């Protein structure tokens, strides 16, 4: 952090690193201004992350946002356009100070852009944490308070729904569940205190079956839920599964965790297949990996489970104590299914970190 209060204009700067997250119960379908149609639950990851540095310099003669945006060391008009639109939407209602100054954003990911890892969750949450931190410096609010995290979650949500879960360590739930006090459609709630030890060091090895951009974006996928005849039953099912999964995370119940997580992954892709128009994001390699994981589990009794994002890559979830055995299985049977043998090893993590 820096705050220059010399003779010139006020200047503040900050930097945040925020991780990606992997949904266990999936957010799929939204309404109004980025509000979810059902509750979702995720693990916060640690390795796949975005680092974002902000600096803001007061310019009292200005009444509109001035932005400079650098991605991985260079200008990027496509990303800049998305960030500019996002900032224009949130400035007036949430960060009016932004209007009277110049904002400079420098951001980079810990993973290559075309690696098949979604970057919007880590990118939007890192930007939201940094903006909220700037606000605390300017307004004197308490940094790191639960109110700040809640606002960062809300702002992240407006950038990309799933991003709102990335501001909390270990695990988070987004979406109102009657059985869970404090849960909300507006922001996510951290579940860290409620998660059993076995899940705190869980692995998420991501099999990169294909690094290509998805043929149908998540935004288009959410929109297709509107005409999907199974949508009402799906939203009800997701809320029931979210409540059951939270109980399983609390109790360290691996069987229930695995069943719900795998059912959710396949339900997400089934919803895509029965959208109109229908589409398929899994590849042959995804299906082969799923079948091999189930076979391995039956034969060894090792609690290795899979989940899928809105894409072909397969996330392998398992407890730390089985790392060696699972690694051997992956090298022998799953690595050959991956694009150039690529696997990204991630783990459940501690959430956002302030880096300057
Ligand atoms: C399948 O958060 O990317 O990963 O709100 O339109 O930015 P937008 O969608 P996004 O959707 C993520 C969908 C998902 C499931 C999940 O993360 O819950």
Boltz pocket constraint, residues with backbone or C-beta under 6 A from the ligand:
constraints:
  - pocket:
      binder: B
      contacts: [[A, 21], [A, 22], [A, 23], [A, 25], [A, 26], [A, 27], [A, 28], [A, 34], [A, 40], [A, 120], [A, 157], [A, 159], [A, 160], [A, 161], [A, 162], [A, 163], [A, 218], [A, 219], [A, 222], [A, 268], [A, 308], [A, 309], [A, 310]]
      max_distance: 6.0
